Amino acid sequence: RYGLAQHARRSGRHFGAAVKSRLLREDTGFRAAVARECDVVVQEYELKRGTTEPKQGKYDFSGADQIIDFAQDHGMRARGHALVWYAANPPWLEPALKSASGRERQRLMTSYIDVAMRRYAGRISEWDVVNEAIEPNQGRADGMRMDSMWMKALGEHYIDTAFHTARETDGRATLFLTDFGLEHDSPRCERRRTALLKLLDRLLGRGVPIDAVGIQGHLKPYKERFSERQFADFLRTLSGYGLKLSITEFDIADRGGPPSPEKRDREVASIAKAFLDVSLDNPAMGSVLCWGLSDRYSWLSNFPEYKWPDGQLSRGLPLDARMGRKPLWDAIAAAFDAA
Ligand code: G3I
């Protein structure tokens, strides 16, 4: 029984999913499904600083270690998510940033890059070095995210420092800048694409060592339209910079879709196929990872904006709650086969 990774491999690509160490430990059906479908995995939250450094200088990588061990046992690659993010930080960090001097502030950011990348050098081949740096809705002309402790403490050059530190720490790793809300044909997404491209112009112009852009790919087709042309143009611009591309957190929020799950599954599958056909048409697109693998454990089912008010599960991932393949699975397989 071919998994999605075998379909991806036919066009020299990879398919994977975000996983939780607890699920790999406790749900043998889920664990078997990941082993069958994926050849790359990423930690859903176990490598975020709030999880790994609850106290300054006191690290707990046990969850991430379990995921990396699983990946190695199954001959899979692993992504690292995320070294510098405005969210999921431990409570001690922001006060420490505020009271530190310039150089000490930088060190408060780069120390985590150092520790995490050294620990997994040779086992994590690509890192989300900076995640979600832009947010045009917060009013800055350059569209940079203002509610980021890093932006407030260090200004935009926190990104330069993060990538230079990452390059020096593990020269073999592929370094990603990742963001969301880049996929749809909406004013919101258009503003975000523009802000990201302007940021990339500045960073690459300053010689910042960014290898790749991760487009998270959280689609919400019942709230915003998808237009192949806009997204294809965006990908062409990115790959025109010589950057590699990945869809790093693919899933589809089906809230607002037709009441019949079967009908919704078919619609979700067709939007996914259209999105992936455009994504995989660009030779720079190297891998697609879903943010989870089974509807049983999707974050969409408990996130205020996406969860169903009646408590039914979101159906935005390729496997249903019993690890069975859905039309979305077929759509992903077909998109890889056509690539
Ligand atoms: O495991 C602990 C548990 O021990 C504790 O009792 C419980 C209550 O605090 O928290 C549990 O950790 C939670 C973790 O998910 C595992 O379920 C954290 O509170 C919760 O904040 C965390 O949420 C994650 C969220 O990022 C914030 O880190 C979601 O799983 C994860 O799906 C979500 O993923 C993000 C990407 O990193 C970035 N892109 C958007 C995406 C979706 O929001």
Residues whose N, C-alpha, C, O or C-beta is under 5 A from the ligand:
A	BS01	G3I	E44 Y45 A88 W299
